[in-house]
Structure formats: structure tokens, C-alpha cells
Amino acid sequence: MLGSLTKSDLQRDIDSLVQSVGGQPLSRDARRTSREHLSRLRNAYRDRPDLFDPATIQLLQQLAEELNTLPPSVGISPREVLRSTFGYAAFRSGQEEIIQAVLEGRDCIGVMPTGAGKSLTYQIPARILGGTTLVISPLIALMKDQVDALTELGIRATFINTSLDFEERRSRVAALRAGRYELVYAAPEGIEASLSEVLVGCDIRLVAVDEAHCISQWGHDFRPAYRNLTGLKTRLGGVPILALTATATAEVVTDIERQLGMRAPKQFRGSFFRPNLRLHVYRKGDGRNTRADLLALVRERADRSGIVYCLSRKTVEATAEFLREHGVRAMPYHAGMDPADRSRVQDAFRRDEIDVVVATVAFGMGIDKPNIRYVIHRDMPKSLESYYQEIGRAGRDGAPSDCVLFYSWAEVASFDRFTDGVDDQTVRARGRDQCREMFAWADRRACRHQTLVAYLGEAIAPCRTACDVCTKTDLLASVRAESVKPRKKSRDAFEGLTADDALLARLKSLRKQLADARGIPAYLVFSDAALIQMVERRPSNDSELLAVSGVGPKKLAQYGAAFLAALRSAT
């Protein structure tokens, strides 16, 4: 059929597309039709390149870019998607501004702390823009978690990475080509392989780059594979790029913009102050028994989820074994483990089958588990950026959570030995500076939050209530005092809220039963915060249950009857 295509046929086709686009707001259907029209012309170019002179090719590139910068589709608003799909009544700080920039076709860099809801800034546009949103994510575990969560909400999503066997990968790639997914997650390593060619032929409307600091050599977690993304914007016809990270200095932001080929991106920086995180810092030595202190902290938080970070794999293994010997449900996690073993640890942690993961920094990036109640650094992290990222995995649900750091100059010496093998003198010097900045921050007797966010470029007043310096409290002293008292059952993390504890326990039990039956983590059914609201409000019908934050129509249909029955039985 394409063999009979003439130059005049091609020109009529292009004129029709130009008239359709026209720069005016398009309905979702009209936008989809125009993009399908453009896709047909791309296919024609692949089959009959002789019909396309340089001017025609340039015009089609301009039309592709125009389609990506048109005003948002008519007929559905971000707030409608937030309520109808995700079950929330209001945006968190920064979310709506970023979403609007993306819908306007703007490139955007969002620097938002962990727990600020970065994923909604591309998930909501994916529902509005149509086509497929490509999400670049560094860890396979994160992809699976988010795809599971989106599937629970009725959103068509998948991931494509090396964990898939040949047949499953081929099936998903075919579905991607056919436009069956709203969101597709991929690792940066996959972009340089065959998937890159596949994407060029797909209807990609937005590229979201999560953990974008990984593309910068000045970032605290530089990953060379992220450099595969250079030129991706051009290859995909100028689609908007949304770069997201929890921490980024000014030089890292500049590097992100340059490496991703972003065009005058809108920038949004959220507040890095997390008042629900209570920061405590202890210097090792002077008779302190770090291992005993660690055990006391973990025991005092029995039945609560926590992460213990260690500098080396050897220390990870030894610490996990030590905790297990003392009755703690703990497992190790580090890059030297078999991938299948690492996956088992992650799954057990997500499903609350273990309480503690003892890990190197290989664990945690992109962890979505909202009820992590504490993060303990047995050893000092290599930089303040790393420290902020790692403590940010605690308290994502907004409940009070403890972050305890043990540090010493010995760790600075260890990091120096690591950097000795780095050939680039600039990178080596920066690494040495960063670990010394980390040590100086820990050693300083000033508000922890104020000095931490100052390093990230934000000025705030002293926290007054959320660090050891401001409150003049010694967490370990209180733990030791508690340890001599008769042991009590661990209190719920949301203690102090006006809720019927017995009903809350029944709802959590029901949640776990439903989650186990579906093979998903319990928090993907409903969050702890949603259960608390159910107990407080006691909804008795569908409309009242829909008013609970985090309950949307899809979850109402899946779980509403069971939870309403449990709530009625308690009245």
C-alpha cells in the first residue's frame, strides 16, 4: 500500500495534520488522533524515505514538538484524576505546579523530599495526556512496587527489565507497541539496548526520570548507565522531560538539565524539612558499645519496621546475625547477595514478615513502604546527600519516626581508601570533601534539621522539637531506662490519635488477609492513615467511605464491602 504513495498524497496528509494541530487546545480524543496520524507518517518515512525531503522532515519534527507543547487536553483536570483515581482530595506542596508544567509541554526539574509524593507528578499526567508515559527508574524493586500499586488503582502499567524471561519481555514489548499501557517503567541500562529502538516507534507523551541525581557525576549516587538517557528527548520527538530527585545541589541540577537535553526547564524545590523525623547523633568511642546501643534501640521498637545501615557487607552480615540471635526478626541485604535472595528480603520486608533490614546503601532507593518507623546508621554515610536520602525512607506516612546516627573519624578514613582508586582527581577530591562535610555536620552542636537543610540550600529556623540538640534529649538514656522496666507490648506508631485500638487492630488484620490473598503488600490495600480515618469517622456507606483520604472508586469496588462490614460490626 505504501509503495503506491505519491508525493502529492504525502503533502495532503501533512496538510491535514497541520490543520488538525493548529496550536489550539485539543480534546483527549483529538490529541490521540493527531498523534496516531503523525505515527503513520513516521511509518511512511521508514518505508519510503525517498518521498521526504529535508524540509518535510523538519516540518514533521516541528509538528511533533507542537503536539507535545499544546495546552492540556480538554475534559479532565488533575484534581479530578487525583480524586477519582487516587482517592485524595488535595495535592501536597509542589505536586500541582509540576503537573501543570508537564501538561503545558514544559520540561521540569522537581527536587522534592522523600515522602512528598513525587510519583503522582507523572502518574496523573499519564492519565490525562494519553499515549504512554515512560518512567526511568534505577531499581527493579521500585518498578514492581509501583506497578502493583497502579494496577490496584486500575491504571494500565508494566515494567520492562532484565528480570523478565524472553517470552514475557516480548509480550510486554508487543503490548507497548500496541499502545496498551499508560505507564511503562524501565531501567536506564535498558535504554541503550533494543528497547531504545522500540520506544522511537511508540506513542511516548512524557519521560519521567526518577532519582535524576544519578545522571550527574556531582551527585552522591552517580550511575554511568544514566548517561544512556542523553539524547533521548530528541530521539522521541522532543517529548517533555520530568526529572525528579529528593536531593540535588545547584551544580547537580545544572548537570541534570545539561545531560538530559532539557530546554529552559521549570524548576521546583520543595522544603527539605521533615519535622516528623527525630534526629539523634552519637559519636562512637569513649566507652560506648555501639552494638549494645543498636540492640537496645531495636528492641524498644519491637514489631515496628526499621532499617539499619552499615558501611561494609561484612558488618551487615554480622549485625543481622547478632540481632537474630537476640530475637529480632532481621535479615541482611547487600549487593554481594544473589539477586533472588535480595528479592526475598525485600518482599519479606514489604509484607511485614520481618521487622528489620540490615543493609548497605544497596538497599532503599525508591522504597515505597510508608510505615518504616526508624532508620539507624551504625556507620556514618559518605555524604550529607546520602544521609538525607537514607533517613528519608522513614516516616513516609507522616507519623513520628526516629533517625539515629553513630559516627567516627574512622569512617572518614575508610571513605578515603575507597576514593583512592578513583582516577578522576576532581571526583576523588569531591568525595573526600563530602565525607568531611558529613563528619563536621555530625560533630556540630546546632539544630540538626536547620544545618542539614542549609547544606541543601534552604534556610529555616531551628526545629525546636525534632532533634537531640534542640530538645536536649538523650534517646539512648531513655531507652536504657525503659529497658529496666517490665516489658510491655510495643505501642502502635499512631498512638495519641483518637481511635478505637481494638477496631484498628481488626482493620489491620483484615487488610493483611486481603493483601495476602492478592499477593501484595498490605499498605497497597489501604495505608495506616486511611485505616485511622476509618476508625475516627466510622463510615457506614459507600459515599462516606469514599470521603476517606486514599479511597478511590477502584479500591471501593475491591475492598469497600469487607471494610464496611468490619466497621458496622464494631458499632
C-alpha positions, -999 to 999 in steps of 0.1 A, spaced: 0 0 0 28 24 9 45 15 -24 18 34 -43 21 65 -21 29 96 -41 44 130 -32 11 147 -36 -6 121 -14 20 128 13 16 165 11 -22 162 15 -17 140 45 7 165 61 -16 195 53 -44 176 71 -22 171 102 -12 208 102 -48 219 101 -57 195 129 -30 206 153 -33 244 147 -20 253 182 -54 252 198 -64 231 229 -74 196 218 -97 171 233 -81 139 245 -95 121 215 -84 147 190 -49 148 205 -47 110 203 -59 110 167 -33 136 157 -6 116 173 -17 85 155 -17 105 123 19 115 130 28 79 138 15 68 104 37 94 87 67 81 106 60 46 94 57 60 58 91 76 62 107 43 73 92 26 42 95 54 16 123 78 27 127 90 -9 94 110 -6 107 130 24 129 159 16 148 178 44 121 205 46 93 179 51 113 161 78 118 194 96 81 202 94 72 168 109 96 173 137 81 207 144 46 192 144 57 165 169 71 192 192 40 213 188 18 183 199 40 180 230 36 217 239 -1 221 233 -23 232 263 -36 204 284 -63 181 270 -98 193 274 -122 173 295 -104 161 326 -84 180 352 -56 169 375 -78 174 406 -104 151 391 -78 124 385 -64 129 420 -99 123 435 -114 97 411 -83 75 406 -61 80 437 -88 89 463 -72 121 476 -89 155 480 -59 178 479 -24 180 464 7 181 485 30 211 482 46 213 447 27 185 431 1 206 412 27 231 400 49 203 385 19 186 369 7 218 353 41 225 338 42 189 323 7 193 309 18 225 292 46 206 275 74 221 296 105 203 307 106 204 345 130 195 374 114 187 407 136 185 438 112 171 464 120 153 497 112 116 501 76 112 510 64 143 491 45 123 465 69 127 435 53 97 417 19 115 413 36 142 393 39 118 364 12 93 372 -16 120 369 -3 134 336 -2 99 323 -40 96 327 -45 130 310 -20 130 282 -30 96 267 -4 76 249 24 61 271 45 78 299 80 63 301 94 62 337 131 57 341 138 41 375 171 27 389 158 -3 408 137 -32 397 121 -35 432 107 0 429 92 -7 394 74 -38 408 61 -19 438 47 10 418 33 -12 390 15 -33 417 1 -1 433 -11 13 399 -27 -19 390 -46 -18 422 -59 16 411 -70 4 377 -41 21 358 -26 1 329 11 -1 338 40 -25 334 78 -27 337 104 -40 312 137 -50 326 162 -78 329 141 -97 355 117 -109 327 122 -140 307 124 -138 269 87 -146 262 74 -123 289 96 -94 277 85 -100 241 48 -100 251 52 -67 270 71 -50 242 44 -60 218 17 -45 241 38 -14 244 40 -11 206 2 -15 205 -3 13 230 -19 -8 257 0 8 286 -4 42 302 29 39 321 59 18 314 89 16 338 124 8 325 159 8 339 184 32 324 205 2 314 177 -9 291 176 23 272 209 16 254 197 -19 243 169 -29 219 142 -11 239 156 22 227 146 13 191 112 2 202 105 34 221 112 55 190 82 38 172 59 42 202 35 70 212 55 83 241 40 115 256 62 121 286 95 108 300 99 109 338 134 103 351 132 92 388 163 96 410 176 120 384 207 129 405 221 96 394 229 112 360 253 137 375 289 129 384 285 155 411 256 137 426 260 114 457 249 83 437 263 87 402 254 58 379 270 58 345 241 39 329 220 71 334 242 87 307 223 64 282 195 90 286 215 117 268 197 125 235 165 106 245 144 137 243 155 143 207 151 107 197 115 107 210 105 138 191 110 164 218 87 150 244 86 168 278 112 155 303 103 155 340 134 150 362 128 141 399 151 137 428 149 141 466 183 158 469 203 180 444 227 208 449 227 237 424 256 221 404 237 187 403 206 205 390 226 222 362 242 189 353 208 171 351 195 198 328 225 195 305 227 158 304 190 153 297 190 180 270 162 199 288 150 232 273 146 260 298 131 236 324 108 249 351 123 242 384 105 234 417 123 229 450 102 217 479 110 221 516 135 196 528 124 199 564 108 167 577 95 176 612 82 141 618 118 128 616 135 130 650 173 132 645 197 118 671 235 117 667 262 98 688 299 98 684 315 63 687 342 56 713 348 68 748 335 35 762 303 35 740 292 0 729 276 7 696 263 -29 691 246 -29 725 231 6 718 218 -7 685 202 -37 701 185 -15 727 171 8 701 157 -20 680 142 -39 710 125 -8 722 108 -7 688 97 -43 686 71 -51 659 79 -19 641 97 -17 607 132 -3 606 164 -1 585 199 -4 599 226 9 576 262 -4 577 294 5 558 305 -29 547 289 -62 536 308 -80 564 293 -57 590 258 -61 575 261 -99 578 274 -98 614 249 -72 626 219 -91 611 231 -123 628 236 -105 661 201 -91 660 186 -125 651 205 -142 680 187 -117 703 152 -125 690 149 -97 664 133 -106 630 162 -92 609 177 -101 576 208 -88 557 208 -70 523 238 -61 502 250 -61 466 270 -92 471 240 -114 477 223 -134 450 196 -113 433 169 -139 442 180 -137 479 178 -99 478 143 -100 463 132 -124 491 144 -99 517 127 -70 500 94 -90 497 96 -101 533 101 -65 545 73 -51 523 49 -78 536 59 -72 573 72 -107 576 104 -93 591 109 -61 611 145 -51 603 166 -50 572 204 -46 579 218 -32 547 245 -13 528 234 16 507 224 -10 480 190 -11 498 164 16 500 164 38 469 128 41 459 114 21 488 77 29 490 69 12 523 52 40 543 54 26 578 92 25 584 94 38 619 132 42 623 165 43 604 197 37 622 231 43 608 256 20 625 283 37 604 285 73 590 272 77 554 296 91 528 279 124 524 250 146 537 231 139 505 233 102 511 223 107 548 193 127 538 182 102 512 185 73 537 167 89 566 140 99 542 129 63 540 114 66 575 80 81 583 67 84 548 32 82 563 38 114 584 40 96 617 69 103 641 100 83 633 135 81 648 167 85 628 199 76 648 234 81 635 266 67 650 297 82 636 335 84 639 366 96 621 375 60 613 347 61 587 363 92 571 395 72 567 376 43 552 359 65 526 393 80 518 406 45 510 376 39 487 383 71 467 420 63 464 411 40 435 392 68 416 412 80 385 394 114 381 411 138 405 381 161 406 357 133 415 382 119 441 386 153 457 348 159 458 344 125 475 369 134 502 352 168 508 318 152 511 327 127 538 344 155 558 313 177 554 293 148 568 316 144 598 316 181 605 278 182 605 275 153 629 301 168 652 285 202 653 262 211 682 235 230 664 200 222 653 203 191 631 174 200 608 184 236 603 220 227 594 210 197 573 186 217 550 211 246 549 235 223 532 208 216 506 202 253 501 172 260 524 171 284 553 148 275 582 146 284 619 157 258 645 133 229 646 129 231 684 111 198 687 127 172 663 164 168 671 186 159 701 203 194 701 170 214 703 152 191 727 184 183 748 173 147 750 194 115 750 174 89 732 197 61 744 194 71 780 156 69 778 159 35 761 182 22 788 158 35 815 129 18 797 148 -15 795 149 -20 833 111 -17 835 88 -47 829 85 -53 791 53 -40 775 38 -48 742 50 -23 716 27 6 711 11 15 678 30 41 658 -1 63 657 -6 63 695 -23 95 706 -49 97 679 -85 94 689 -91 59 677 -105 26 689 -74 5 692 -93 -28 690 -111 -18 658 -79 -5 643 -63 -39 650 -92 -57 634 -90 -35 603 -52 -41 600 -58 -78 603 -85 -76 576 -61 -56 554 -34 -82 557 -58 -111 549 -69 -93 517 -34 -84 508 -21 -119 513 -49 -133 491 -39 -109 463 -1 -115 469 6 -78 475 20 -58 505 -7 -47 530 -1 -10 525 -12 -13 489 -47 -21 501 -50 9 523 -25 30 542 -23 31 580 -35 67 577 -66 56 558 -74 30 584 -71 56 612 -96 78 594 -120 49 590 -119 43 628 -123 80 635 -151 87 610 -169 52 612 -182 54 576 -214 34 571 -219 35 533 -200 38 501 -201 76 498 -188 81 534 -160 56 527 -151 74 495 -146 105 516 -117 88 534 -83 100 520 -68 73 499 -101 56 490 -110 59 453 -137 42 432 -115 12 423 -105 4 459 -140 10 470 -152 -17 445 -124 -41 455 -124 -37 493 -153 -14 503 -178 -41 513 -153 -60 535 -142 -29 554 -177 -15 558 -188 -49 572 -160 -48 597 -168 -12 607 -205 -20 611 -197 -50 633 -179 -27 657 -209 -3 663 
